[in-house]
């Protein structure tokens, strides 16, 4: 992540693939380390299936939340 930021990228796109499979965030520690290591915005997906999980990550410093399965299974969540 630091390397991408140093190369001038303006955003990071992070997907917790383990979380996507499990249906809940799994790699929270790694995401937090990335958030602390760079000063560019980060968008995060993978295992985020509830409003509370999305709100948690926004409070942690994630700039955008990516919803895939949750958007299909619970369309009201994205409204």
Secondary structure, 3 states (H helix, E strand, C coil): CHHHHHCCCCEEEEECHHHHHHCCCCCHHHHHHHHHHCCCEEEEECCCCCHHHHHHHHHHCCCEECCCHHHHHCHHHHC
